[in-house]
Amino acid sequence: MGNNENWAVCTSPDYDMIQSIVTYEMIDSQIASVMYKGKSYHVEQKYIRPINPPKFVKGDKVSPANHPDWIGEVVGMGYHFKNKEMMYLLTINGKMKSKRYFAADLIAR
């Protein structure tokens, strides 16, 4: 899963990254190298809000805890600022679910 990288919510208005979940590496005390949609960008440190690594990443197979017979795939991630935790978007049987799931709501497959 995604636990060996630095994860953050990027609030940069550049590159359409506002509130995007990214991995990053600090280049120096002011600039981070941010990976977003498969590309690397240099972003000012003030736009990087470090977060705990996600339990799941895009492409992981999961099931909702309340429907363990459903097997889906993580297709998106977001951050719930009030709860300070990751949210996940799933497809199940090729259909996007409208519900946002938290890690506690999902079982790894």
PyMOL commands that place a pseudoatom at each C-alpha (Angstrom):
pseudoatom trace, name=CA, resn=MET, resi=1, chain=A, elem=C, hetatm=0, pos=[0.000, 0.000, 0.000]
pseudoatom trace, name=CA, resn=GLY, resi=2, chain=A, elem=C, hetatm=0, pos=[1.235, 3.602, 0.054]
pseudoatom trace, name=CA, resn=ASN, resi=3, chain=A, elem=C, hetatm=0, pos=[3.106, 3.660, 3.365]
pseudoatom trace, name=CA, resn=ASN, resi=4, chain=A, elem=C, hetatm=0, pos=[6.733, 4.285, 2.284]
pseudoatom trace, name=CA, resn=GLU, resi=5, chain=A, elem=C, hetatm=0, pos=[6.203, 7.757, 0.837]
pseudoatom trace, name=CA, resn=ASN, resi=6, chain=A, elem=C, hetatm=0, pos=[5.469, 11.236, 2.167]
pseudoatom trace, name=CA, resn=TRP, resi=7, chain=A, elem=C, hetatm=0, pos=[1.798, 12.039, 1.583]
pseudoatom trace, name=CA, resn=ALA, resi=8, chain=A, elem=C, hetatm=0, pos=[0.117, 15.429, 1.649]
pseudoatom trace, name=CA, resn=VAL, resi=9, chain=A, elem=C, hetatm=0, pos=[-2.880, 17.448, 0.654]
pseudoatom trace, name=CA, resn=CYS, resi=10, chain=A, elem=C, hetatm=0, pos=[-1.640, 19.992, -1.859]
pseudoatom trace, name=CA, resn=THR, resi=11, chain=A, elem=C, hetatm=0, pos=[-3.354, 23.368, -1.702]
pseudoatom trace, name=CA, resn=SER, resi=12, chain=A, elem=C, hetatm=0, pos=[-1.447, 24.945, -4.588]
pseudoatom trace, name=CA, resn=PRO, resi=13, chain=A, elem=C, hetatm=0, pos=[-3.616, 26.917, -7.011]
pseudoatom trace, name=CA, resn=ASP, resi=14, chain=A, elem=C, hetatm=0, pos=[-1.136, 25.955, -9.749]
pseudoatom trace, name=CA, resn=TYR, resi=15, chain=A, elem=C, hetatm=0, pos=[-1.546, 22.859, -11.909]
pseudoatom trace, name=CA, resn=ASP, resi=16, chain=A, elem=C, hetatm=0, pos=[-5.166, 22.330, -10.754]
pseudoatom trace, name=CA, resn=MET, resi=17, chain=A, elem=C, hetatm=0, pos=[-3.951, 20.665, -7.526]
pseudoatom trace, name=CA, resn=ILE, resi=18, chain=A, elem=C, hetatm=0, pos=[-6.162, 22.373, -4.945]
pseudoatom trace, name=CA, resn=GLN, resi=19, chain=A, elem=C, hetatm=0, pos=[-6.989, 19.793, -2.247]
pseudoatom trace, name=CA, resn=SER, resi=20, chain=A, elem=C, hetatm=0, pos=[-5.384, 16.980, -4.237]
pseudoatom trace, name=CA, resn=ILE, resi=21, chain=A, elem=C, hetatm=0, pos=[-3.766, 14.010, -2.519]
pseudoatom trace, name=CA, resn=VAL, resi=22, chain=A, elem=C, hetatm=0, pos=[-0.117, 13.858, -3.567]
pseudoatom trace, name=CA, resn=THR, resi=23, chain=A, elem=C, hetatm=0, pos=[3.186, 12.245, -2.693]
pseudoatom trace, name=CA, resn=TYR, resi=24, chain=A, elem=C, hetatm=0, pos=[6.121, 14.574, -2.230]
pseudoatom trace, name=CA, resn=GLU, resi=25, chain=A, elem=C, hetatm=0, pos=[9.777, 14.936, -1.393]
pseudoatom trace, name=CA, resn=MET, resi=26, chain=A, elem=C, hetatm=0, pos=[11.317, 18.125, -0.038]
pseudoatom trace, name=CA, resn=ILE, resi=27, chain=A, elem=C, hetatm=0, pos=[14.046, 19.498, -2.323]
pseudoatom trace, name=CA, resn=ASP, resi=28, chain=A, elem=C, hetatm=0, pos=[15.057, 22.160, 0.197]
pseudoatom trace, name=CA, resn=SER, resi=29, chain=A, elem=C, hetatm=0, pos=[13.357, 23.991, 3.070]
pseudoatom trace, name=CA, resn=GLN, resi=30, chain=A, elem=C, hetatm=0, pos=[11.068, 25.946, 0.718]
pseudoatom trace, name=CA, resn=ILE, resi=31, chain=A, elem=C, hetatm=0, pos=[10.342, 23.698, -2.310]
pseudoatom trace, name=CA, resn=ALA, resi=32, chain=A, elem=C, hetatm=0, pos=[8.803, 20.245, -2.603]
pseudoatom trace, name=CA, resn=SER, resi=33, chain=A, elem=C, hetatm=0, pos=[8.861, 17.927, -5.583]
pseudoatom trace, name=CA, resn=VAL, resi=34, chain=A, elem=C, hetatm=0, pos=[5.240, 16.787, -5.834]
pseudoatom trace, name=CA, resn=MET, resi=35, chain=A, elem=C, hetatm=0, pos=[4.021, 13.779, -7.809]
pseudoatom trace, name=CA, resn=TYR, resi=36, chain=A, elem=C, hetatm=0, pos=[0.559, 14.397, -9.235]
pseudoatom trace, name=CA, resn=LYS, resi=37, chain=A, elem=C, hetatm=0, pos=[-1.138, 12.395, -11.974]
pseudoatom trace, name=CA, resn=GLY, resi=38, chain=A, elem=C, hetatm=0, pos=[2.162, 10.749, -12.893]
pseudoatom trace, name=CA, resn=LYS, resi=39, chain=A, elem=C, hetatm=0, pos=[4.090, 14.008, -13.277]
pseudoatom trace, name=CA, resn=SER, resi=40, chain=A, elem=C, hetatm=0, pos=[6.522, 15.850, -11.018]
pseudoatom trace, name=CA, resn=TYR, resi=41, chain=A, elem=C, hetatm=0, pos=[5.984, 19.512, -10.094]
pseudoatom trace, name=CA, resn=HIS, resi=42, chain=A, elem=C, hetatm=0, pos=[7.916, 21.940, -7.898]
pseudoatom trace, name=CA, resn=VAL, resi=43, chain=A, elem=C, hetatm=0, pos=[5.592, 23.441, -5.301]
pseudoatom trace, name=CA, resn=GLU, resi=44, chain=A, elem=C, hetatm=0, pos=[6.247, 25.885, -2.473]
pseudoatom trace, name=CA, resn=GLN, resi=45, chain=A, elem=C, hetatm=0, pos=[6.333, 24.209, 0.951]
pseudoatom trace, name=CA, resn=LYS, resi=46, chain=A, elem=C, hetatm=0, pos=[3.514, 26.451, 2.216]
pseudoatom trace, name=CA, resn=TYR, resi=47, chain=A, elem=C, hetatm=0, pos=[1.110, 24.577, -0.108]
pseudoatom trace, name=CA, resn=ILE, resi=48, chain=A, elem=C, hetatm=0, pos=[1.996, 21.134, 1.314]
pseudoatom trace, name=CA, resn=ARG, resi=49, chain=A, elem=C, hetatm=0, pos=[-0.098, 19.825, 4.238]
pseudoatom trace, name=CA, resn=PRO, resi=50, chain=A, elem=C, hetatm=0, pos=[1.439, 16.515, 5.373]
pseudoatom trace, name=CA, resn=ILE, resi=51, chain=A, elem=C, hetatm=0, pos=[-1.024, 13.731, 6.185]
pseudoatom trace, name=CA, resn=ASN, resi=52, chain=A, elem=C, hetatm=0, pos=[-0.744, 10.147, 7.380]
pseudoatom trace, name=CA, resn=PRO, resi=53, chain=A, elem=C, hetatm=0, pos=[-0.137, 7.612, 4.609]
pseudoatom trace, name=CA, resn=PRO, resi=54, chain=A, elem=C, hetatm=0, pos=[-3.361, 6.180, 3.190]
pseudoatom trace, name=CA, resn=LYS, resi=55, chain=A, elem=C, hetatm=0, pos=[-4.360, 2.638, 4.028]
pseudoatom trace, name=CA, resn=PHE, resi=56, chain=A, elem=C, hetatm=0, pos=[-5.365, 2.109, 0.385]
pseudoatom trace, name=CA, resn=VAL, resi=57, chain=A, elem=C, hetatm=0, pos=[-4.209, 3.615, -2.911]
pseudoatom trace, name=CA, resn=LYS, resi=58, chain=A, elem=C, hetatm=0, pos=[-5.688, 3.787, -6.407]
pseudoatom trace, name=CA, resn=GLY, resi=59, chain=A, elem=C, hetatm=0, pos=[-5.988, 0.325, -7.888]
pseudoatom trace, name=CA, resn=ASP, resi=60, chain=A, elem=C, hetatm=0, pos=[-6.281, -1.537, -4.571]
pseudoatom trace, name=CA, resn=LYS, resi=61, chain=A, elem=C, hetatm=0, pos=[-9.026, -4.164, -4.377]
pseudoatom trace, name=CA, resn=VAL, resi=62, chain=A, elem=C, hetatm=0, pos=[-11.381, -3.640, -1.421]
pseudoatom trace, name=CA, resn=SER, resi=63, chain=A, elem=C, hetatm=0, pos=[-14.837, -4.521, -0.134]
pseudoatom trace, name=CA, resn=PRO, resi=64, chain=A, elem=C, hetatm=0, pos=[-17.173, -2.355, 1.918]
pseudoatom trace, name=CA, resn=ALA, resi=65, chain=A, elem=C, hetatm=0, pos=[-17.255, -3.780, 5.458]
pseudoatom trace, name=CA, resn=ASN, resi=66, chain=A, elem=C, hetatm=0, pos=[-21.076, -3.811, 5.356]
pseudoatom trace, name=CA, resn=HIS, resi=67, chain=A, elem=C, hetatm=0, pos=[-21.058, -5.713, 2.010]
pseudoatom trace, name=CA, resn=PRO, resi=68, chain=A, elem=C, hetatm=0, pos=[-18.082, -8.110, 2.123]
pseudoatom trace, name=CA, resn=ASP, resi=69, chain=A, elem=C, hetatm=0, pos=[-19.492, -9.965, -0.912]
pseudoatom trace, name=CA, resn=TRP, resi=70, chain=A, elem=C, hetatm=0, pos=[-18.890, -6.865, -3.094]
pseudoatom trace, name=CA, resn=ILE, resi=71, chain=A, elem=C, hetatm=0, pos=[-15.366, -6.498, -4.475]
pseudoatom trace, name=CA, resn=GLY, resi=72, chain=A, elem=C, hetatm=0, pos=[-14.419, -3.104, -5.778]
pseudoatom trace, name=CA, resn=GLU, resi=73, chain=A, elem=C, hetatm=0, pos=[-11.428, -1.008, -6.713]
pseudoatom trace, name=CA, resn=VAL, resi=74, chain=A, elem=C, hetatm=0, pos=[-10.182, 2.282, -5.270]
pseudoatom trace, name=CA, resn=VAL, resi=75, chain=A, elem=C, hetatm=0, pos=[-10.366, 4.813, -8.108]
pseudoatom trace, name=CA, resn=GLY, resi=76, chain=A, elem=C, hetatm=0, pos=[-9.980, 8.063, -6.194]
pseudoatom trace, name=CA, resn=MET, resi=77, chain=A, elem=C, hetatm=0, pos=[-8.947, 9.549, -2.887]
pseudoatom trace, name=CA, resn=GLY, resi=78, chain=A, elem=C, hetatm=0, pos=[-9.845, 12.717, -1.048]
pseudoatom trace, name=CA, resn=TYR, resi=79, chain=A, elem=C, hetatm=0, pos=[-9.225, 14.192, 2.379]
pseudoatom trace, name=CA, resn=HIS, resi=80, chain=A, elem=C, hetatm=0, pos=[-11.871, 14.975, 4.984]
pseudoatom trace, name=CA, resn=PHE, resi=81, chain=A, elem=C, hetatm=0, pos=[-10.435, 18.019, 6.765]
pseudoatom trace, name=CA, resn=LYS, resi=82, chain=A, elem=C, hetatm=0, pos=[-12.852, 17.996, 9.711]
pseudoatom trace, name=CA, resn=ASN, resi=83, chain=A, elem=C, hetatm=0, pos=[-12.245, 14.291, 10.485]
pseudoatom trace, name=CA, resn=LYS, resi=84, chain=A, elem=C, hetatm=0, pos=[-8.564, 14.519, 9.415]
pseudoatom trace, name=CA, resn=GLU, resi=85, chain=A, elem=C, hetatm=0, pos=[-8.715, 11.275, 7.469]
pseudoatom trace, name=CA, resn=MET, resi=86, chain=A, elem=C, hetatm=0, pos=[-8.634, 9.919, 3.958]
pseudoatom trace, name=CA, resn=MET, resi=87, chain=A, elem=C, hetatm=0, pos=[-11.794, 9.194, 1.954]
pseudoatom trace, name=CA, resn=TYR, resi=88, chain=A, elem=C, hetatm=0, pos=[-11.926, 6.688, -0.895]
pseudoatom trace, name=CA, resn=LEU, resi=89, chain=A, elem=C, hetatm=0, pos=[-13.986, 6.479, -4.081]
pseudoatom trace, name=CA, resn=LEU, resi=90, chain=A, elem=C, hetatm=0, pos=[-14.797, 3.016, -5.406]
pseudoatom trace, name=CA, resn=THR, resi=91, chain=A, elem=C, hetatm=0, pos=[-16.051, 1.272, -8.478]
pseudoatom trace, name=CA, resn=ILE, resi=92, chain=A, elem=C, hetatm=0, pos=[-17.933, -1.969, -7.905]
pseudoatom trace, name=CA, resn=ASN, resi=93, chain=A, elem=C, hetatm=0, pos=[-18.790, -4.143, -10.902]
pseudoatom trace, name=CA, resn=GLY, resi=94, chain=A, elem=C, hetatm=0, pos=[-17.541, -1.314, -13.124]
pseudoatom trace, name=CA, resn=LYS, resi=95, chain=A, elem=C, hetatm=0, pos=[-19.941, 1.234, -11.609]
pseudoatom trace, name=CA, resn=MET, resi=96, chain=A, elem=C, hetatm=0, pos=[-18.835, 4.263, -9.602]
pseudoatom trace, name=CA, resn=LYS, resi=97, chain=A, elem=C, hetatm=0, pos=[-20.324, 4.342, -6.115]
pseudoatom trace, name=CA, resn=SER, resi=98, chain=A, elem=C, hetatm=0, pos=[-21.521, 7.764, -4.971]
pseudoatom trace, name=CA, resn=LYS, resi=99, chain=A, elem=C, hetatm=0, pos=[-20.645, 7.042, -1.318]
pseudoatom trace, name=CA, resn=ARG, resi=100, chain=A, elem=C, hetatm=0, pos=[-17.295, 8.197, 0.054]
pseudoatom trace, name=CA, resn=TYR, resi=101, chain=A, elem=C, hetatm=0, pos=[-15.715, 5.481, 2.190]
pseudoatom trace, name=CA, resn=PHE, resi=102, chain=A, elem=C, hetatm=0, pos=[-13.298, 5.886, 5.103]
pseudoatom trace, name=CA, resn=ALA, resi=103, chain=A, elem=C, hetatm=0, pos=[-10.566, 3.292, 5.758]
pseudoatom trace, name=CA, resn=ALA, resi=104, chain=A, elem=C, hetatm=0, pos=[-12.587, 1.799, 8.638]
pseudoatom trace, name=CA, resn=ASP, resi=105, chain=A, elem=C, hetatm=0, pos=[-15.448, 1.156, 6.165]
pseudoatom trace, name=CA, resn=LEU, resi=106, chain=A, elem=C, hetatm=0, pos=[-13.268, -1.007, 3.878]
pseudoatom trace, name=CA, resn=ILE, resi=107, chain=A, elem=C, hetatm=0, pos=[-11.696, -4.467, 3.897]
pseudoatom trace, name=CA, resn=ALA, resi=108, chain=A, elem=C, hetatm=0, pos=[-8.545, -5.154, 1.838]
pseudoatom trace, name=CA, resn=ARG, resi=109, chain=A, elem=C, hetatm=0, pos=[-8.894, -7.960, -0.764]
for i in range(1, 109): cmd.bond("trace and resi %d" % i, "trace and resi %d" % (i + 1))
show_as sticks, trace
zoom trace
